[in-house]
Amino acid sequence: MSRLPIISGEDLCKKLKKVGYIKDHQTGSHIILRNERPPFRRLTVPKHKEIAKGTLRAIIRQAGLTLEEFSKL
């Protein structure tokens, strides 16, 4: 099993942009991303310097990615 990287909210948004997510809007310190293609998933990414491991794992799962696919981005 691969280890999760230490990543910021901005860097996570850049990685998710590669798989079709675009910034929909921002509410406070949370960025709302929307997928351009079906299924039109919405993700909430905290705009923090470091995202907690459990939060990162949940966002990866909600994006429909495996840990291996995410690590290749």
Distance bins in CASP14 RR format, pairs under 12 A and 6 or more apart:
PFRMAT RR
TARGET T0000
AUTHOR 0000-0000-0000
RMODE 2
METHOD distances of the structure
MODEL  1
1 57 0 0 0 0 0 1 0 0 0 0 0
1 66 0 0 0 0 0 1 0 0 0 0 0
1 67 1 0 0 1 0 0 0 0 0 0 0
1 68 0 0 0 0 1 0 0 0 0 0 0
1 71 0 0 0 0 0 1 0 0 0 0 0
2 57 0 0 0 0 0 1 0 0 0 0 0
2 60 0 0 0 0 0 1 0 0 0 0 0
2 66 0 0 0 0 1 0 0 0 0 0 0
2 67 1 0 1 0 0 0 0 0 0 0 0
2 68 1 0 0 1 0 0 0 0 0 0 0
2 69 0 0 0 0 0 1 0 0 0 0 0
2 70 0 0 0 0 1 0 0 0 0 0 0
2 71 1 0 1 0 0 0 0 0 0 0 0
2 72 0 0 0 0 0 1 0 0 0 0 0
3 53 0 0 0 0 1 0 0 0 0 0 0
3 56 0 0 0 0 0 1 0 0 0 0 0
3 57 0 0 0 0 0 1 0 0 0 0 0
3 67 0 0 0 0 1 0 0 0 0 0 0
3 68 0 0 0 0 0 1 0 0 0 0 0
3 70 0 0 0 0 0 1 0 0 0 0 0
3 71 0 0 0 0 1 0 0 0 0 0 0
4 12 0 0 0 0 0 1 0 0 0 0 0
4 50 0 0 0 0 0 1 0 0 0 0 0
4 51 0 0 0 0 1 0 0 0 0 0 0
4 52 0 0 0 0 1 0 0 0 0 0 0
4 53 1 0 1 0 0 0 0 0 0 0 0
4 54 0 0 0 0 1 0 0 0 0 0 0
4 55 0 0 0 0 0 1 0 0 0 0 0
4 56 1 0 1 0 0 0 0 0 0 0 0
4 57 1 0 0 1 0 0 0 0 0 0 0
4 58 0 0 0 0 0 1 0 0 0 0 0
4 59 0 0 0 0 0 1 0 0 0 0 0
4 60 0 0 0 0 1 0 0 0 0 0 0
4 61 0 0 0 0 0 1 0 0 0 0 0
4 67 1 0 0 1 0 0 0 0 0 0 0
4 68 0 0 0 0 0 1 0 0 0 0 0
4 70 0 0 0 0 1 0 0 0 0 0 0
4 71 0 0 0 0 1 0 0 0 0 0 0
5 11 0 0 0 0 1 0 0 0 0 0 0
5 12 0 0 0 0 1 0 0 0 0 0 0
5 15 0 0 0 0 1 0 0 0 0 0 0
5 50 0 0 0 0 0 1 0 0 0 0 0
5 51 0 0 0 0 1 0 0 0 0 0 0
5 53 0 0 0 0 1 0 0 0 0 0 0
5 56 0 0 0 0 1 0 0 0 0 0 0
5 57 0 0 0 0 0 1 0 0 0 0 0
5 60 0 0 0 0 0 1 0 0 0 0 0
5 67 0 0 0 0 0 1 0 0 0 0 0
5 70 0 0 0 0 1 0 0 0 0 0 0
5 71 1 0 0 1 0 0 0 0 0 0 0
5 73 0 0 0 0 0 1 0 0 0 0 0
6 12 0 0 0 0 0 1 0 0 0 0 0
6 48 0 0 0 0 0 1 0 0 0 0 0
6 49 0 0 0 0 1 0 0 0 0 0 0
6 50 1 0 1 0 0 0 0 0 0 0 0
6 51 0 0 0 0 1 0 0 0 0 0 0
6 52 0 0 0 0 0 1 0 0 0 0 0
6 53 0 0 0 0 1 0 0 0 0 0 0
6 56 0 0 0 0 1 0 0 0 0 0 0
7 13 0 0 0 0 0 1 0 0 0 0 0
7 14 0 0 0 0 1 0 0 0 0 0 0
7 15 1 0 0 1 0 0 0 0 0 0 0
7 16 0 0 0 0 0 1 0 0 0 0 0
7 45 0 0 0 0 0 1 0 0 0 0 0
7 46 0 0 0 0 0 1 0 0 0 0 0
7 48 0 0 0 0 1 0 0 0 0 0 0
7 49 0 0 0 0 1 0 0 0 0 0 0
7 50 1 0 0 1 0 0 0 0 0 0 0
7 51 1 0 1 0 0 0 0 0 0 0 0
7 52 0 0 0 0 0 1 0 0 0 0 0
7 53 0 0 0 0 0 1 0 0 0 0 0
7 55 0 0 0 0 0 1 0 0 0 0 0
7 56 1 0 0 1 0 0 0 0 0 0 0
7 57 0 0 0 0 0 1 0 0 0 0 0
7 59 0 0 0 0 0 1 0 0 0 0 0
7 60 0 0 0 0 0 1 0 0 0 0 0
7 70 0 0 0 0 1 0 0 0 0 0 0
7 71 0 0 0 0 0 1 0 0 0 0 0
7 73 0 0 0 0 0 1 0 0 0 0 0
8 14 0 0 0 0 1 0 0 0 0 0 0
8 15 0 0 0 0 0 1 0 0 0 0 0
8 29 0 0 0 0 0 1 0 0 0 0 0
8 31 0 0 0 0 0 1 0 0 0 0 0
8 45 0 0 0 0 1 0 0 0 0 0 0
8 46 0 0 0 0 1 0 0 0 0 0 0
8 47 0 0 0 0 1 0 0 0 0 0 0
8 48 1 0 0 1 0 0 0 0 0 0 0
8 49 1 0 1 0 0 0 0 0 0 0 0
8 50 1 0 0 1 0 0 0 0 0 0 0
8 51 1 0 0 1 0 0 0 0 0 0 0
8 52 0 0 0 0 0 1 0 0 0 0 0
8 56 0 0 0 0 0 1 0 0 0 0 0
9 15 0 0 0 0 1 0 0 0 0 0 0
9 16 0 0 0 0 1 0 0 0 0 0 0
9 23 0 0 0 0 0 1 0 0 0 0 0
9 26 0 0 0 0 0 1 0 0 0 0 0
9 29 0 0 0 0 1 0 0 0 0 0 0
9 30 0 0 0 0 1 0 0 0 0 0 0
9 31 1 0 0 1 0 0 0 0 0 0 0
9 33 0 0 0 0 0 1 0 0 0 0 0
9 43 0 0 0 0 0 1 0 0 0 0 0
9 44 0 0 0 0 0 1 0 0 0 0 0
9 45 1 0 1 0 0 0 0 0 0 0 0
9 46 1 0 0 1 0 0 0 0 0 0 0
9 47 1 0 1 0 0 0 0 0 0 0 0
9 48 1 0 0 1 0 0 0 0 0 0 0
9 49 0 0 0 0 1 0 0 0 0 0 0
9 50 0 0 0 0 1 0 0 0 0 0 0
9 51 1 0 1 0 0 0 0 0 0 0 0
9 52 0 0 0 0 0 1 0 0 0 0 0
9 55 0 0 0 0 1 0 0 0 0 0 0
9 56 0 0 0 0 1 0 0 0 0 0 0
9 59 0 0 0 0 1 0 0 0 0 0 0
10 16 0 0 0 0 0 1 0 0 0 0 0
10 17 0 0 0 0 0 1 0 0 0 0 0
10 23 0 0 0 0 0 1 0 0 0 0 0
10 26 0 0 0 0 0 1 0 0 0 0 0
10 29 0 0 0 0 0 1 0 0 0 0 0
10 31 0 0 0 0 1 0 0 0 0 0 0
10 33 0 0 0 0 0 1 0 0 0 0 0
10 45 0 0 0 0 1 0 0 0 0 0 0
10 46 0 0 0 0 0 1 0 0 0 0 0
10 47 1 0 0 1 0 0 0 0 0 0 0
10 48 0 0 0 0 1 0 0 0 0 0 0
10 49 0 0 0 0 1 0 0 0 0 0 0
10 50 0 0 0 0 0 1 0 0 0 0 0
10 51 0 0 0 0 0 1 0 0 0 0 0
11 17 0 0 0 0 0 1 0 0 0 0 0
11 18 0 0 0 0 0 1 0 0 0 0 0
11 31 0 0 0 0 0 1 0 0 0 0 0
11 45 0 0 0 0 0 1 0 0 0 0 0
11 47 0 0 0 0 0 1 0 0 0 0 0
11 48 0 0 0 0 0 1 0 0 0 0 0
11 49 0 0 0 0 1 0 0 0 0 0 0
11 50 0 0 0 0 0 1 0 0 0 0 0
11 51 0 0 0 0 1 0 0 0 0 0 0
11 56 0 0 0 0 0 1 0 0 0 0 0
11 73 0 0 0 0 0 1 0 0 0 0 0
12 18 0 0 0 0 0 1 0 0 0 0 0
12 19 0 0 0 0 0 1 0 0 0 0 0
12 21 0 0 0 0 1 0 0 0 0 0 0
12 23 0 0 0 0 0 1 0 0 0 0 0
12 30 0 0 0 0 0 1 0 0 0 0 0
12 31 0 0 0 0 1 0 0 0 0 0 0
12 33 0 0 0 0 1 0 0 0 0 0 0
12 43 0 0 0 0 1 0 0 0 0 0 0
12 44 0 0 0 0 0 1 0 0 0 0 0
12 45 1 0 1 0 0 0 0 0 0 0 0
12 46 0 0 0 0 1 0 0 0 0 0 0
12 47 0 0 0 0 1 0 0 0 0 0 0
12 48 0 0 0 0 1 0 0 0 0 0 0
12 49 0 0 0 0 0 1 0 0 0 0 0
12 50 0 0 0 0 0 1 0 0 0 0 0
12 51 1 0 0 1 0 0 0 0 0 0 0
12 52 0 0 0 0 0 1 0 0 0 0 0
12 55 0 0 0 0 1 0 0 0 0 0 0
12 56 1 0 0 1 0 0 0 0 0 0 0
12 57 0 0 0 0 0 1 0 0 0 0 0
12 58 0 0 0 0 0 1 0 0 0 0 0
12 59 1 0 0 1 0 0 0 0 0 0 0
12 60 0 0 0 0 1 0 0 0 0 0 0
12 63 0 0 0 0 1 0 0 0 0 0 0
12 65 0 0 0 0 0 1 0 0 0 0 0
12 70 0 0 0 0 1 0 0 0 0 0 0
12 73 0 0 0 0 1 0 0 0 0 0 0
13 19 0 0 0 0 0 1 0 0 0 0 0
13 20 0 0 0 0 0 1 0 0 0 0 0
13 21 1 0 0 1 0 0 0 0 0 0 0
13 22 0 0 0 0 1 0 0 0 0 0 0
13 23 1 0 0 1 0 0 0 0 0 0 0
13 24 0 0 0 0 0 1 0 0 0 0 0
13 26 0 0 0 0 0 1 0 0 0 0 0
13 30 0 0 0 0 0 1 0 0 0 0 0
13 31 1 0 1 0 0 0 0 0 0 0 0
13 32 0 0 0 0 0 1 0 0 0 0 0
13 33 1 0 0 1 0 0 0 0 0 0 0
13 34 0 0 0 0 0 1 0 0 0 0 0
13 43 0 0 0 0 1 0 0 0 0 0 0
13 44 0 0 0 0 0 1 0 0 0 0 0
13 45 1 0 1 0 0 0 0 0 0 0 0
13 46 0 0 0 0 0 1 0 0 0 0 0
13 47 0 0 0 0 1 0 0 0 0 0 0
13 48 0 0 0 0 0 1 0 0 0 0 0
13 51 0 0 0 0 0 1 0 0 0 0 0
13 59 0 0 0 0 0 1 0 0 0 0 0
13 63 0 0 0 0 0 1 0 0 0 0 0
13 73 0 0 0 0 0 1 0 0 0 0 0
14 20 0 0 0 0 0 1 0 0 0 0 0
14 21 0 0 0 0 1 0 0 0 0 0 0
14 22 0 0 0 0 0 1 0 0 0 0 0
14 23 0 0 0 0 0 1 0 0 0 0 0
14 31 0 0 0 0 0 1 0 0 0 0 0
14 33 0 0 0 0 0 1 0 0 0 0 0
14 45 0 0 0 0 0 1 0 0 0 0 0
14 73 0 0 0 0 1 0 0 0 0 0 0
15 21 0 0 0 0 1 0 0 0 0 0 0
15 33 0 0 0 0 0 1 0 0 0 0 0
15 43 0 0 0 0 0 1 0 0 0 0 0
15 45 0 0 0 0 0 1 0 0 0 0 0
15 51 0 0 0 0 0 1 0 0 0 0 0
15 56 0 0 0 0 0 1 0 0 0 0 0
15 59 0 0 0 0 0 1 0 0 0 0 0
15 60 0 0 0 0 1 0 0 0 0 0 0
15 63 0 0 0 0 1 0 0 0 0 0 0
15 65 0 0 0 0 1 0 0 0 0 0 0
15 69 0 0 0 0 0 1 0 0 0 0 0
15 70 1 0 0 1 0 0 0 0 0 0 0
15 71 0 0 0 0 1 0 0 0 0 0 0
15 72 0 0 0 0 1 0 0 0 0 0 0
15 73 1 0 1 0 0 0 0 0 0 0 0
16 22 0 0 0 0 1 0 0 0 0 0 0
16 23 0 0 0 0 1 0 0 0 0 0 0
16 24 0 0 0 0 0 1 0 0 0 0 0
16 31 0 0 0 0 1 0 0 0 0 0 0
16 32 0 0 0 0 0 1 0 0 0 0 0
16 33 1 0 1 0 0 0 0 0 0 0 0
16 34 0 0 0 0 0 1 0 0 0 0 0
16 35 0 0 0 0 1 0 0 0 0 0 0
16 36 0 0 0 0 0 1 0 0 0 0 0
16 41 0 0 0 0 0 1 0 0 0 0 0
16 42 0 0 0 0 0 1 0 0 0 0 0
16 43 1 0 0 1 0 0 0 0 0 0 0
16 44 0 0 0 0 0 1 0 0 0 0 0
16 45 1 0 0 1 0 0 0 0 0 0 0
16 51 0 0 0 0 0 1 0 0 0 0 0
16 56 0 0 0 0 0 1 0 0 0 0 0
16 59 0 0 0 0 1 0 0 0 0 0 0
16 60 0 0 0 0 1 0 0 0 0 0 0
16 62 0 0 0 0 0 1 0 0 0 0 0
16 63 1 0 0 1 0 0 0 0 0 0 0
16 64 0 0 0 0 0 1 0 0 0 0 0
16 65 0 0 0 0 1 0 0 0 0 0 0
16 69 0 0 0 0 0 1 0 0 0 0 0
16 70 0 0 0 0 1 0 0 0 0 0 0
16 73 0 0 0 0 1 0 0 0 0 0 0
17 23 0 0 0 0 1 0 0 0 0 0 0
17 31 0 0 0 0 0 1 0 0 0 0 0
17 33 0 0 0 0 1 0 0 0 0 0 0
17 34 0 0 0 0 0 1 0 0 0 0 0
17 35 0 0 0 0 0 1 0 0 0 0 0
17 36 0 0 0 0 1 0 0 0 0 0 0
17 43 0 0 0 0 0 1 0 0 0 0 0
17 45 0 0 0 0 0 1 0 0 0 0 0
17 63 0 0 0 0 0 1 0 0 0 0 0
17 73 0 0 0 0 1 0 0 0 0 0 0
18 36 0 0 0 0 0 1 0 0 0 0 0
18 63 0 0 0 0 0 1 0 0 0 0 0
18 65 0 0 0 0 0 1 0 0 0 0 0
18 69 0 0 0 0 0 1 0 0 0 0 0
18 70 0 0 0 0 0 1 0 0 0 0 0
18 72 0 0 0 0 1 0 0 0 0 0 0
18 73 1 0 1 0 0 0 0 0 0 0 0
19 33 0 0 0 0 0 1 0 0 0 0 0
19 35 0 0 0 0 1 0 0 0 0 0 0
19 36 0 0 0 0 1 0 0 0 0 0 0
19 37 0 0 0 0 1 0 0 0 0 0 0
19 41 0 0 0 0 0 1 0 0 0 0 0
19 43 0 0 0 0 0 1 0 0 0 0 0
19 60 0 0 0 0 0 1 0 0 0 0 0
19 63 1 0 0 1 0 0 0 0 0 0 0
19 64 0 0 0 0 1 0 0 0 0 0 0
19 65 1 0 0 1 0 0 0 0 0 0 0
19 66 0 0 0 0 0 1 0 0 0 0 0
19 69 0 0 0 0 1 0 0 0 0 0 0
19 70 0 0 0 0 1 0 0 0 0 0 0
19 72 0 0 0 0 0 1 0 0 0 0 0
19 73 1 0 0 1 0 0 0 0 0 0 0
20 33 0 0 0 0 1 0 0 0 0 0 0
20 34 0 0 0 0 1 0 0 0 0 0 0
20 35 1 0 1 0 0 0 0 0 0 0 0
20 36 1 0 1 0 0 0 0 0 0 0 0
20 37 1 0 0 1 0 0 0 0 0 0 0
20 38 0 0 0 0 0 1 0 0 0 0 0
20 39 0 0 0 0 0 1 0 0 0 0 0
20 40 0 0 0 0 0 1 0 0 0 0 0
20 41 0 0 0 0 1 0 0 0 0 0 0
20 43 0 0 0 0 0 1 0 0 0 0 0
20 63 0 0 0 0 1 0 0 0 0 0 0
20 64 0 0 0 0 0 1 0 0 0 0 0
20 65 0 0 0 0 0 1 0 0 0 0 0
20 73 0 0 0 0 0 1 0 0 0 0 0
21 31 0 0 0 0 1 0 0 0 0 0 0
21 32 0 0 0 0 0 1 0 0 0 0 0
21 33 1 0 1 0 0 0 0 0 0 0 0
21 34 1 0 0 1 0 0 0 0 0 0 0
21 35 1 0 1 0 0 0 0 0 0 0 0
21 36 1 0 0 1 0 0 0 0 0 0 0
21 37 0 0 0 0 1 0 0 0 0 0 0
21 40 0 0 0 0 0 1 0 0 0 0 0
21 41 1 0 0 1 0 0 0 0 0 0 0
21 42 0 0 0 0 1 0 0 0 0 0 0
21 43 1 0 0 1 0 0 0 0 0 0 0
21 44 0 0 0 0 0 1 0 0 0 0 0
21 45 0 0 0 0 1 0 0 0 0 0 0
21 59 0 0 0 0 0 1 0 0 0 0 0
21 60 0 0 0 0 0 1 0 0 0 0 0
21 62 0 0 0 0 0 1 0 0 0 0 0
21 63 1 0 0 1 0 0 0 0 0 0 0
21 64 0 0 0 0 0 1 0 0 0 0 0
21 65 0 0 0 0 0 1 0 0 0 0 0
21 73 0 0 0 0 0 1 0 0 0 0 0
22 31 0 0 0 0 0 1 0 0 0 0 0
22 32 0 0 0 0 0 1 0 0 0 0 0
22 33 1 0 0 1 0 0 0 0 0 0 0
22 34 1 0 0 1 0 0 0 0 0 0 0
22 35 1 0 0 1 0 0 0 0 0 0 0
22 36 1 0 1 0 0 0 0 0 0 0 0
22 37 0 0 0 0 0 1 0 0 0 0 0
22 40 0 0 0 0 0 1 0 0 0 0 0
22 41 0 0 0 0 0 1 0 0 0 0 0
22 42 0 0 0 0 0 1 0 0 0 0 0
22 43 0 0 0 0 0 1 0 0 0 0 0
23 30 0 0 0 0 0 1 0 0 0 0 0
23 31 1 0 0 1 0 0 0 0 0 0 0
23 32 1 0 0 1 0 0 0 0 0 0 0
23 33 1 0 0 1 0 0 0 0 0 0 0
23 34 0 0 0 0 1 0 0 0 0 0 0
23 35 0 0 0 0 0 1 0 0 0 0 0
23 36 0 0 0 0 0 1 0 0 0 0 0
23 42 0 0 0 0 0 1 0 0 0 0 0
23 43 0 0 0 0 0 1 0 0 0 0 0
23 44 0 0 0 0 0 1 0 0 0 0 0
23 45 0 0 0 0 1 0 0 0 0 0 0
23 47 0 0 0 0 0 1 0 0 0 0 0
24 30 0 0 0 0 0 1 0 0 0 0 0
24 31 0 0 0 0 1 0 0 0 0 0 0
24 32 1 0 1 0 0 0 0 0 0 0 0
24 33 1 0 0 1 0 0 0 0 0 0 0
24 34 1 0 1 0 0 0 0 0 0 0 0
24 35 0 0 0 0 1 0 0 0 0 0 0
24 36 0 0 0 0 0 1 0 0 0 0 0
24 40 0 0 0 0 0 1 0 0 0 0 0
24 41 0 0 0 0 0 1 0 0 0 0 0
24 42 1 0 0 1 0 0 0 0 0 0 0
24 43 0 0 0 0 1 0 0 0 0 0 0
24 44 0 0 0 0 0 1 0 0 0 0 0
24 45 0 0 0 0 0 1 0 0 0 0 0
25 31 0 0 0 0 1 0 0 0 0 0 0
25 32 1 0 1 0 0 0 0 0 0 0 0
25 33 0 0 0 0 1 0 0 0 0 0 0
25 34 0 0 0 0 1 0 0 0 0 0 0
25 42 0 0 0 0 0 1 0 0 0 0 0
25 44 0 0 0 0 0 1 0 0 0 0 0
25 45 0 0 0 0 0 1 0 0 0 0 0
26 32 1 0 0 1 0 0 0 0 0 0 0
26 33 0 0 0 0 0 1 0 0 0 0 0
26 44 0 0 0 0 0 1 0 0 0 0 0
26 45 0 0 0 0 1 0 0 0 0 0 0
26 46 0 0 0 0 0 1 0 0 0 0 0
26 47 1 0 0 1 0 0 0 0 0 0 0
27 44 0 0 0 0 1 0 0 0 0 0 0
27 45 0 0 0 0 0 1 0 0 0 0 0
27 46 0 0 0 0 0 1 0 0 0 0 0
27 47 0 0 0 0 0 1 0 0 0 0 0
28 44 0 0 0 0 0 1 0 0 0 0 0
28 45 0 0 0 0 0 1 0 0 0 0 0
28 46 0 0 0 0 1 0 0 0 0 0 0
28 47 1 0 0 1 0 0 0 0 0 0 0
28 48 0 0 0 0 0 1 0 0 0 0 0
29 44 0 0 0 0 0 1 0 0 0 0 0
29 45 0 0 0 0 1 0 0 0 0 0 0
29 46 1 0 0 1 0 0 0 0 0 0 0
29 47 1 0 1 0 0 0 0 0 0 0 0
29 48 1 0 0 1 0 0 0 0 0 0 0
29 49 0 0 0 0 0 1 0 0 0 0 0
29 51 0 0 0 0 0 1 0 0 0 0 0
30 42 0 0 0 0 0 1 0 0 0 0 0
30 43 0 0 0 0 0 1 0 0 0 0 0
30 44 1 0 1 0 0 0 0 0 0 0 0
30 45 1 0 0 1 0 0 0 0 0 0 0
30 46 1 0 1 0 0 0 0 0 0 0 0
30 47 1 0 0 1 0 0 0 0 0 0 0
30 48 0 0 0 0 1 0 0 0 0 0 0
30 51 0 0 0 0 0 1 0 0 0 0 0
30 55 0 0 0 0 0 1 0 0 0 0 0
30 59 0 0 0 0 0 1 0 0 0 0 0
31 42 0 0 0 0 0 1 0 0 0 0 0
31 43 0 0 0 0 1 0 0 0 0 0 0
31 44 1 0 0 1 0 0 0 0 0 0 0
31 45 1 0 1 0 0 0 0 0 0 0 0
31 46 1 0 0 1 0 0 0 0 0 0 0
31 47 1 0 1 0 0 0 0 0 0 0 0
31 48 0 0 0 0 0 1 0 0 0 0 0
31 51 0 0 0 0 0 1 0 0 0 0 0
31 59 0 0 0 0 0 1 0 0 0 0 0
32 41 0 0 0 0 0 1 0 0 0 0 0
32 42 1 0 0 1 0 0 0 0 0 0 0
32 43 1 0 0 1 0 0 0 0 0 0 0
32 44 1 0 1 0 0 0 0 0 0 0 0
32 45 1 0 0 1 0 0 0 0 0 0 0
32 46 0 0 0 0 0 1 0 0 0 0 0
32 47 0 0 0 0 0 1 0 0 0 0 0
33 40 0 0 0 0 0 1 0 0 0 0 0
33 41 0 0 0 0 1 0 0 0 0 0 0
33 42 1 0 0 1 0 0 0 0 0 0 0
33 43 1 0 1 0 0 0 0 0 0 0 0
33 44 1 0 0 1 0 0 0 0 0 0 0
33 45 1 0 0 1 0 0 0 0 0 0 0
33 46 0 0 0 0 0 1 0 0 0 0 0
33 47 0 0 0 0 0 1 0 0 0 0 0
33 59 0 0 0 0 1 0 0 0 0 0 0
33 62 0 0 0 0 0 1 0 0 0 0 0
33 63 0 0 0 0 1 0 0 0 0 0 0
34 40 1 0 0 1 0 0 0 0 0 0 0
34 41 1 0 0 1 0 0 0 0 0 0 0
34 42 1 0 1 0 0 0 0 0 0 0 0
34 43 1 0 0 1 0 0 0 0 0 0 0
34 44 0 0 0 0 0 1 0 0 0 0 0
34 45 0 0 0 0 0 1 0 0 0 0 0
34 63 0 0 0 0 0 1 0 0 0 0 0
35 41 1 0 1 0 0 0 0 0 0 0 0
35 42 1 0 0 1 0 0 0 0 0 0 0
35 43 0 0 0 0 1 0 0 0 0 0 0
35 62 0 0 0 0 0 1 0 0 0 0 0
35 63 0 0 0 0 1 0 0 0 0 0 0
35 64 0 0 0 0 1 0 0 0 0 0 0
35 65 0 0 0 0 0 1 0 0 0 0 0
36 42 0 0 0 0 0 1 0 0 0 0 0
39 62 0 0 0 0 0 1 0 0 0 0 0
39 63 0 0 0 0 0 1 0 0 0 0 0
39 64 0 0 0 0 1 0 0 0 0 0 0
41 59 0 0 0 0 0 1 0 0 0 0 0
41 61 0 0 0 0 0 1 0 0 0 0 0
41 62 1 0 0 1 0 0 0 0 0 0 0
41 63 1 0 0 1 0 0 0 0 0 0 0
41 64 1 0 0 1 0 0 0 0 0 0 0
41 65 0 0 0 0 0 1 0 0 0 0 0
42 59 0 0 0 0 0 1 0 0 0 0 0
42 62 0 0 0 0 1 0 0 0 0 0 0
42 63 0 0 0 0 0 1 0 0 0 0 0
43 55 0 0 0 0 0 1 0 0 0 0 0
43 56 0 0 0 0 0 1 0 0 0 0 0
43 58 0 0 0 0 1 0 0 0 0 0 0
43 59 1 0 1 0 0 0 0 0 0 0 0
43 60 0 0 0 0 1 0 0 0 0 0 0
43 61 0 0 0 0 0 1 0 0 0 0 0
43 62 1 0 1 0 0 0 0 0 0 0 0
43 63 1 0 0 1 0 0 0 0 0 0 0
43 64 0 0 0 0 1 0 0 0 0 0 0
43 65 0 0 0 0 0 1 0 0 0 0 0
44 51 0 0 0 0 0 1 0 0 0 0 0
44 55 0 0 0 0 1 0 0 0 0 0 0
44 58 0 0 0 0 1 0 0 0 0 0 0
44 59 0 0 0 0 1 0 0 0 0 0 0
44 62 0 0 0 0 1 0 0 0 0 0 0
44 63 0 0 0 0 0 1 0 0 0 0 0
45 51 1 0 0 1 0 0 0 0 0 0 0
45 52 0 0 0 0 0 1 0 0 0 0 0
45 55 0 0 0 0 1 0 0 0 0 0 0
45 56 0 0 0 0 1 0 0 0 0 0 0
45 58 0 0 0 0 0 1 0 0 0 0 0
45 59 1 0 0 1 0 0 0 0 0 0 0
45 60 0 0 0 0 0 1 0 0 0 0 0
45 62 0 0 0 0 0 1 0 0 0 0 0
45 63 0 0 0 0 1 0 0 0 0 0 0
46 52 0 0 0 0 1 0 0 0 0 0 0
46 54 0 0 0 0 0 1 0 0 0 0 0
46 55 1 0 0 1 0 0 0 0 0 0 0
46 56 0 0 0 0 1 0 0 0 0 0 0
46 58 0 0 0 0 0 1 0 0 0 0 0
46 59 0 0 0 0 1 0 0 0 0 0 0
48 55 0 0 0 0 1 0 0 0 0 0 0
48 56 0 0 0 0 0 1 0 0 0 0 0
50 56 0 0 0 0 1 0 0 0 0 0 0
51 57 0 0 0 0 1 0 0 0 0 0 0
51 58 0 0 0 0 1 0 0 0 0 0 0
51 59 1 0 0 1 0 0 0 0 0 0 0
51 60 0 0 0 0 0 1 0 0 0 0 0
52 58 0 0 0 0 1 0 0 0 0 0 0
52 59 0 0 0 0 0 1 0 0 0 0 0
53 59 0 0 0 0 0 1 0 0 0 0 0
53 60 0 0 0 0 0 1 0 0 0 0 0
53 67 0 0 0 0 0 1 0 0 0 0 0
54 60 0 0 0 0 1 0 0 0 0 0 0
54 61 0 0 0 0 1 0 0 0 0 0 0
54 62 0 0 0 0 0 1 0 0 0 0 0
54 67 0 0 0 0 0 1 0 0 0 0 0
55 61 0 0 0 0 0 1 0 0 0 0 0
55 62 0 0 0 0 0 1 0 0 0 0 0
56 62 0 0 0 0 0 1 0 0 0 0 0
56 63 0 0 0 0 0 1 0 0 0 0 0
56 65 0 0 0 0 0 1 0 0 0 0 0
56 67 0 0 0 0 1 0 0 0 0 0 0
56 70 0 0 0 0 1 0 0 0 0 0 0
56 71 0 0 0 0 0 1 0 0 0 0 0
57 63 0 0 0 0 0 1 0 0 0 0 0
57 65 0 0 0 0 0 1 0 0 0 0 0
57 66 0 0 0 0 0 1 0 0 0 0 0
57 67 1 0 0 1 0 0 0 0 0 0 0
57 70 0 0 0 0 1 0 0 0 0 0 0
58 64 0 0 0 0 0 1 0 0 0 0 0
58 65 0 0 0 0 0 1 0 0 0 0 0
59 65 0 0 0 0 1 0 0 0 0 0 0
59 67 0 0 0 0 0 1 0 0 0 0 0
59 70 0 0 0 0 1 0 0 0 0 0 0
60 66 1 0 0 1 0 0 0 0 0 0 0
60 67 1 0 0 1 0 0 0 0 0 0 0
60 68 0 0 0 0 0 1 0 0 0 0 0
60 69 0 0 0 0 1 0 0 0 0 0 0
60 70 1 0 1 0 0 0 0 0 0 0 0
60 71 0 0 0 0 1 0 0 0 0 0 0
60 73 0 0 0 0 0 1 0 0 0 0 0
61 67 0 0 0 0 1 0 0 0 0 0 0
61 69 0 0 0 0 0 1 0 0 0 0 0
61 70 0 0 0 0 1 0 0 0 0 0 0
62 70 0 0 0 0 0 1 0 0 0 0 0
63 69 0 0 0 0 1 0 0 0 0 0 0
63 70 1 0 0 1 0 0 0 0 0 0 0
63 73 0 0 0 0 0 1 0 0 0 0 0
64 70 0 0 0 0 1 0 0 0 0 0 0
65 71 0 0 0 0 1 0 0 0 0 0 0
65 72 0 0 0 0 1 0 0 0 0 0 0
65 73 0 0 0 0 1 0 0 0 0 0 0
66 72 0 0 0 0 1 0 0 0 0 0 0
66 73 0 0 0 0 0 1 0 0 0 0 0
67 73 0 0 0 0 0 1 0 0 0 0 0
END
